[in-house]
Structures are given as structure tokens and as C-alpha cells.
Amino acid sequence: MTATTPDIIEGAYRVVSITDLPAARPSPNRRRAAVRIVFWNLAALVAVVVLPLLA
């Protein structure tokens, strides 16, 4: 069931409630995790591509 699907009781087709959640704020932990992933991907790229080119 999606967030905009109304709850129908006993076939009366009366909308009882629609749950629209507020826009979720981005979690600081998720942002830190994304930065950490980008950092390690960049470190791996440097180790695999750039360092052999410089050597």
C-alpha cells in the first residue's frame, strides 16, 4: 500500500485517512557515509590508475 492509498472501511468508499509523511531530512550519518565512500573510491582510483602512471 502506498502513502497516498486511502483506507476504506466496509466498502463504504469513505476516506478514513491518508498518511502523507513529511519530506525526510537527509541524515547526517548518511551524508558522512557517502563522503567516506567517495573518499575511498578516490583513494582506490589514485592507487590503481595514477600511481602506476607516475612510476
ROVO-147263 format. One line per field, with one value per residue: residue number from 0; residue in one letter; chain; x, y, z of N, C-alpha, C, O, CB in turn. Coordinates in Angstrom, 1 decimal, padded with zeros to 4 digits, always signed. Each point is the difference from the previous one (the first is absolute). Last residue first. Glycine has a CB too. Layout:
N
seq (NUM|...)
type (A|...)
mol (A|...)
npx (X|...)
npy (Y|...)
npz (Z|...)
capx (X|...)
capy (Y|...)
capz (Z|...)
cpx (X|...)
cpy (Y|...)
cpz (Z|...)
opx (X|...)
opy (Y|...)
opz (Z|...)
cbpx (X|...)
cbpy (Y|...)
cbpz (Z|...)
END
This chain:
55
seq (54|53|52|51|50|49|48|47|46|45|44|43|42|41|40|39|38|37|36|35|34|33|32|31|30|29|28|27|26|25|24|23|22|21|20|19|18|17|16|15|14|13|12|11|10|9|8|7|6|5|4|3|2|1|0)
type (A|L|L|P|L|V|V|V|A|V|L|A|A|L|N|W|F|V|I|R|V|A|A|R|R|R|N|P|S|P|R|A|A|P|L|D|T|I|S|V|V|R|Y|A|G|E|I|I|D|P|T|T|A|T|M)
mol (A|A|A|A|A|A|A|A|A|A|A|A|A|A|A|A|A|A|A|A|A|A|A|A|A|A|A|A|A|A|A|A|A|A|A|A|A|A|A|A|A|A|A|A|A|A|A|A|A|A|A|A|A|A|A)
npx (+054.9|-003.1|-002.5|+000.5|-001.4|-003.7|-001.8|+001.1|+001.5|-002.6|-003.8|+000.8|+000.4|-003.9|-002.1|+001.7|-001.7|-004.1|-000.5|+001.4|-002.8|-003.5|+001.1|+000.1|-004.1|-001.6|+001.8|-002.0|-004.6|-002.7|-005.4|-004.2|-004.4|-004.2|-003.3|-005.4|-003.0|-005.1|-003.7|-004.4|-002.5|-004.5|-000.3|-001.1|+002.1|+002.3|+004.4|+003.8|+004.4|+001.7|+005.5|+003.0|+002.9|-002.0|-000.6)
npy (+006.1|+003.4|-003.6|-003.0|+004.1|+001.3|-004.8|-002.4|+003.7|+003.6|-003.2|-001.7|+004.7|+001.1|-004.2|+001.1|+004.7|-001.5|-003.4|+003.5|+003.2|-003.6|-001.1|+004.8|+000.4|-004.2|+001.9|+004.4|-001.8|+004.2|+000.2|-002.4|+003.6|-002.8|-004.4|+000.6|-004.0|+001.4|-002.3|-000.7|+001.8|-003.6|-003.7|-003.1|-004.2|+000.8|+003.2|+000.9|+002.8|+002.2|-000.6|+003.8|-003.3|-005.3|-005.2)
npz (-012.0|-001.7|-002.3|+003.9|+002.9|-003.2|-000.6|+004.4|+003.0|-002.3|-000.6|+004.5|+001.4|-002.9|+001.8|+004.5|-001.0|-002.3|+003.7|+003.2|-002.4|-000.2|+004.7|+000.9|-002.7|+002.2|+004.2|-001.3|-003.4|-002.9|+002.3|-003.2|-000.8|+003.5|-002.2|-001.1|+001.8|-001.3|+003.5|-002.6|-004.6|-000.3|-003.0|+003.6|-001.0|+004.4|-001.2|-003.8|+001.6|-005.3|-001.5|+000.5|+002.3|-002.2|+002.3)
capx (+001.2|+001.1|+000.4|+000.7|+001.3|+001.0|+000.2|-000.1|+000.9|+001.4|+000.3|+000.3|+001.3|+001.1|+000.0|+000.7|+001.4|+000.6|+000.1|+001.0|+001.3|+000.2|+000.3|+001.4|+000.9|+000.0|+000.7|+001.5|+000.7|+001.1|+001.2|+001.0|+001.3|+000.7|+001.1|+001.1|+001.2|+001.1|+001.3|+000.2|+001.5|+000.2|+000.7|-000.8|-000.5|-001.2|-000.6|-001.4|-000.5|-000.9|-001.1|-001.2|-000.3|+000.8|-000.8)
capy (-000.9|+000.9|+000.9|-000.7|-000.4|+001.1|+000.7|-000.9|-001.1|+000.5|+000.4|-001.2|-000.6|+000.8|-000.2|-001.3|+000.1|+000.7|-000.8|-001.1|+000.7|+000.3|-001.3|-000.4|+000.9|-000.4|-001.2|+000.3|-000.3|-001.0|+000.8|-000.5|-000.3|+001.2|+000.3|+000.6|+000.3|-000.1|+000.7|+000.1|+000.1|+001.2|+000.9|+001.2|+000.3|-000.7|-000.9|-000.1|-001.2|+000.2|-000.9|+000.7|+001.0|+001.2|+001.2)
capz (+000.3|+000.4|-001.1|-001.1|+000.4|+000.0|-001.3|-001.2|+000.2|+000.0|-001.4|-000.8|+000.4|-000.6|-001.5|-000.2|+000.3|-001.1|-001.2|+000.3|-000.2|-001.4|-000.7|+000.4|-000.7|-001.4|+000.0|+000.0|+001.2|-000.2|+000.0|+000.9|-000.7|-000.4|+000.9|-000.8|+000.7|-000.9|+000.2|+001.4|+000.3|+000.7|-000.9|+000.0|-001.3|-000.3|+001.0|-000.2|+000.7|+001.1|-000.1|-000.4|+001.0|+000.0|+000.0)
cpx (+000.7|+001.3|+001.2|+000.4|+000.8|+001.4|+001.1|+000.4|+000.1|+000.9|+001.5|+000.3|+000.3|+001.3|+001.1|+000.0|+000.8|+001.5|+000.7|+000.1|+001.1|+001.4|+000.3|+000.4|+001.4|+000.9|+000.1|+000.8|+001.5|+000.7|+001.2|+001.3|+001.1|+001.3|+000.7|+001.1|+001.0|+001.3|+000.9|+001.2|+000.1|+001.5|+000.1|+000.6|-000.8|-000.6|-001.4|-000.6|-001.5|-000.4|-001.0|-001.2|-001.3|-000.5|+000.9)
cpy (-000.3|-000.8|+000.9|+000.9|-000.8|-000.4|+001.0|+000.7|-000.9|-001.2|+000.5|+000.4|-001.2|-000.5|+000.8|-000.3|-001.3|+000.1|+000.7|-000.8|-001.1|+000.6|+000.3|-001.3|-000.4|+000.9|-000.5|-001.3|+000.4|-000.2|-001.0|+000.9|-000.3|-000.4|+001.2|+000.4|+000.6|+000.5|-000.2|+000.7|+000.3|+000.0|+001.4|+001.0|+001.3|+000.4|-000.5|-001.0|+000.0|-001.3|+000.2|-000.8|+000.8|+001.0|+001.2)
cpz (-001.3|+000.2|+000.4|-001.1|-001.0|+000.4|+000.1|-001.3|-001.2|+000.0|-000.1|-001.4|-000.8|+000.4|-000.7|-001.5|-000.3|+000.3|-001.1|-001.3|+000.2|-000.2|-001.5|-000.7|+000.3|-000.8|-001.5|-000.1|-000.1|+001.3|-000.2|-000.1|+001.0|-000.7|-000.4|+001.0|-000.9|+000.7|-001.2|+000.3|+001.5|+000.4|+000.7|-000.9|-000.1|-001.3|-000.5|+000.9|-000.1|+000.7|+001.2|-000.2|-000.3|+001.0|+000.0)
opx (+001.0|+001.1|+000.8|+001.1|+001.2|+000.9|+000.9|+000.7|+001.1|+001.0|+000.7|+000.9|+001.2|+000.9|+000.7|+001.0|+001.0|+000.8|+000.8|+001.2|+001.0|+000.7|+000.9|+001.1|+000.8|+000.7|+001.0|+001.1|+000.6|+000.3|+000.0|+000.5|+000.2|+000.5|+000.1|-000.2|+000.6|+000.0|+000.0|+000.1|-000.5|+000.5|+000.0|-000.6|-000.8|-001.2|-000.9|+000.5|-000.7|-000.1|+000.5|-001.0|-000.6|-001.0|+000.9)
opy (-000.7|+000.5|+000.3|-000.2|+000.3|+000.3|-000.1|-000.7|-000.5|+000.0|-000.3|-000.7|-000.2|+000.0|-000.4|-000.6|+000.1|-000.1|-000.6|-000.4|+000.1|-000.3|-000.6|-000.1|+000.0|-000.5|-000.5|+000.1|-000.3|+001.0|-001.0|+000.3|+000.8|-001.1|+000.3|+000.9|-000.8|+001.1|-001.1|+001.0|+000.9|-000.9|+001.0|+001.1|+000.2|+000.1|+000.8|-001.1|+001.0|-001.0|-000.1|+000.5|+000.6|-000.1|+000.1)
opz (+000.1|+000.0|-000.9|-000.6|-000.2|-000.7|-000.9|-000.8|-000.4|-000.7|-001.0|-000.6|-000.4|-000.9|-000.9|-000.5|-000.6|-000.9|-000.7|-000.3|-000.7|-001.0|-000.6|-000.5|-000.9|-000.9|-000.4|-000.6|-001.0|+000.7|+000.6|-001.1|+000.9|+000.1|-001.2|+000.8|-000.8|+000.5|-000.6|+000.8|+000.6|+000.6|-000.7|-000.3|-001.0|-000.1|-000.4|+000.2|+000.3|-000.7|+001.1|-000.4|+000.8|+000.6|+000.8)
cbpx (-002.1|-002.7|-003.2|-002.3|-002.1|-002.8|-003.3|-002.4|-001.6|-001.7|-003.2|-002.5|-001.5|-002.4|-003.2|-001.6|-001.6|-002.9|-003.0|-001.7|-001.9|-003.2|-002.4|-001.4|-002.5|-003.1|-001.7|-001.5|-002.2|-000.1|-001.0|-001.4|-000.9|-001.5|+000.2|-001.4|-001.1|-001.6|-000.3|-001.3|+001.1|-002.9|-000.8|-000.1|+000.8|+000.8|+002.1|-000.3|+002.6|-000.8|+000.9|+002.5|+003.1|+001.5|-002.8)
cbpy (-000.3|+000.9|-000.3|-001.9|-000.3|+001.2|-000.2|-000.6|+000.5|+002.2|+000.9|-000.6|+001.1|+002.0|+000.0|-000.2|+001.6|+001.5|-000.5|+000.4|+002.1|+000.6|-000.6|+001.2|+001.9|-000.3|-000.1|+002.0|-001.6|-000.2|+002.8|-002.6|+000.8|+002.4|-002.7|-000.1|-001.0|-000.7|+000.8|-003.1|+000.0|+001.1|-002.2|-001.6|-002.6|-000.3|+000.4|+001.7|-001.0|+003.1|-001.6|+001.1|-000.4|-000.3|-001.3)
cbpz (+001.8|+001.1|+000.2|+001.2|+002.5|+001.2|+000.4|+002.0|+002.8|+001.8|+000.7|+002.1|+002.7|+001.0|+001.0|+002.8|+002.4|+000.5|+001.4|+002.8|+001.6|+000.7|+002.3|+002.7|+001.0|+001.1|+002.8|+001.9|+001.4|-003.1|+000.9|+001.0|-002.8|+001.8|+001.7|-002.6|+002.5|-002.5|+003.1|-000.4|-002.9|+000.2|-001.3|+002.6|+000.6|+002.5|+002.2|-002.6|+001.3|-000.4|-002.4|-000.7|-000.4|-003.0|+000.4)
END
